[in-house]
């Protein structure tokens, strides 16, 4: 498995070794000890989610209050998505920065998104199935969203697709409004949480 930290600190891309033969393939998607060694983060599984999206669907940019936050370990098991992580941590040297990673059923990469970072993706195939492990259970009272089409963030969504957002995501505040509204996590609170 190859691991690289993205430009947004505390976000990592994992590319597994795939063992293929005439029967198909096998890979290790997540290995706790290796994860801790490579990232320096602890990941306690609290919930596992599956999302099936049609081409052009955009989900996010989602994040949770810190503490406790909600870290995610994300992969696309069928089809392809453009997966995006955004540094929403007020006070971070990279505040507002983003990284974009293609997750698909060929390379079978995964993306780790630490607590306090924003997460979004767009389905690039007719259907895309995304699986993600979460460090905390979903709690709507502490979940938030920032608008995925905010030009200040400048995500490079594929131009040939028309983004389709849920009503909640379509009504999300811009990054500037989320910051002035005091809903974004702070870099210091996140660093304390990471240990």
N, C-alpha and C positions, 0 to 999 in steps of 0.2 A: 504494500500500500504506500502510495506517495501522498505526502501532506504538504500543503503550502499555506502560509498565512496570507490573507488578502491585504490590500492596501488599507482597508478598514480594519483597524486592530481588533482582535478578539473574534474575528471571523476567519474560518479555515475551510479550504477545499480539500476533500479526500478523494483520491482516485484509487479504487481497489485493484488488486491483481485478480484477473479473471482466469479461471481454470476451465478451458473448453476442451471438449472431446465430442465423439459422435453422438453422445446422449444429450448434449446441451452445454450448460456451464454452471459453475459454482463460484461464489465469491463471498468474502466476509464483508458485510455491510457496516457493521459497527463492532468494535472490540474495546471494551471499557479501559483496560490497562494501557493499551496503545493510545487511545484517545487522551487519557490523562497525561501520559508522557509527552505527547506531541503538542498539546494545547496549554497544559498547566491548569486546565479547568476540570472541575468535577461535574459529572452529568448523572443525576439521579432521575431515572425514568418515572414519570407520573402519569403520562397519557400518550397514546399513539393515535395519530389521525391519518385519514385517507381522504384525498380530494380528487375528484374526477372533473375535469374542465374541458370545455369545447374550445376550439381554436379561437384565439383572440381574447379569451377571458383573462382579466387581470384580477388577482387577489392581493390585497394589501394596499398600502404599507402598514403592517400591523406591528404592535408592540404592547407591552404590559407595564404597569406600574412597577418601579423598583424601590424597595424590595416588595415582593419576592422576585418579580420579573418572570420571564418565561424564556429559557433557552430552547433552541430547536436544532434538531439534526435532520436534514431534509434530503430526500432523493426522489428521482422520477423513475418509477418502475415500468412505465409504459408511455411511449410517445416522447415528447420533448417540451421543455419549458426554458424560458429565460428567467433565471432566478436572480434576485437582486437583494443586496444587503445595504442598508443606509445607516450611517452613524448619526443617531438621534440624541446622543449624550451631550447635553449642554456642558460646555467646559472642555470637551474633548479637543485635542489639537486638530482632529480631522472632522469636526462637526459638519454635517451636511454632505460629507463625501459618500460615494457609493461605489460598489463593485457589482459587476454583472457576470454571471457564470451560466453557461448552458449546461443544464442537467438533462440527460436523455437515457434511453435504454440501450445505447451503444457503449459509451464510455462508463456509464453507471457511476458517475461522480456523486458525491454527497457534499452538502454544505452545512457547516456548523455556524449558527448565529447565536452569539452570547446574549445574555440578558441586557436589555437597554438598547439593543440594535433593532432597527426596523427591518421587516422582511416582506417581500412581495415577489410574485412571479406572474408571467404571462404564458399561456399555453400556445405553443408553436405548431403543434400537430392537430389533426382532426379531433383527437381525444388525447388528453394527457392525465396520467394518474400519478399523483404526488403523495408520497408517504412521509410523515414526519413524526419524530419522537419529540416529546415535550418534557421539560424538567418540572413543570407545574401544571396542574389541571386548569382548564379554561374557566375563567371567572369573568362574566360580562361586566361586573362592577369595576374591574381594574384593567380592562382591555381598551385599547385606543387604536386609532388609525390616522395616518397622514395621507393626503391626496397623492396617489401614484402618478398623476400627470402634472404635478407641480413643476413649472419650468425652472424654478430656483434649484430643485434637485437635479433635473435634467436627465432622467433615465432615458436611455436610448432604446425605447420600445421599437420593435420592427415596424417600419413605415407602411408596409403593405397590409398590415392587419389593423382593423378597427377595434380599439380597446373596448371591452365590455366589462363594466364594473357593477358590483352590487349596489343597491341604493345607499347602503351605509358607507361604502367606500367612495361613491360618487359625491356624497355630501361631506366628506372628510375635510378638515381644515388644511390649509397650506402649511408648510414647515414654519414659516414666519408666524402665522396665527397660532399654531400649536405651541410654539416657544413663548409667545407673548401671553398665551392662555395658561401657562404654567403646567401643562400636562406632560412635558417631556422629562425623561429621567436625567439625572446629573451624572457626569463622568465620575465624580468622586464617589457617589453612592454605588455605582456599578463596580468600580475598582475595589471598594470594600467588600462587596458581595462576592467577587471573584476570589478573594483571599489573597 
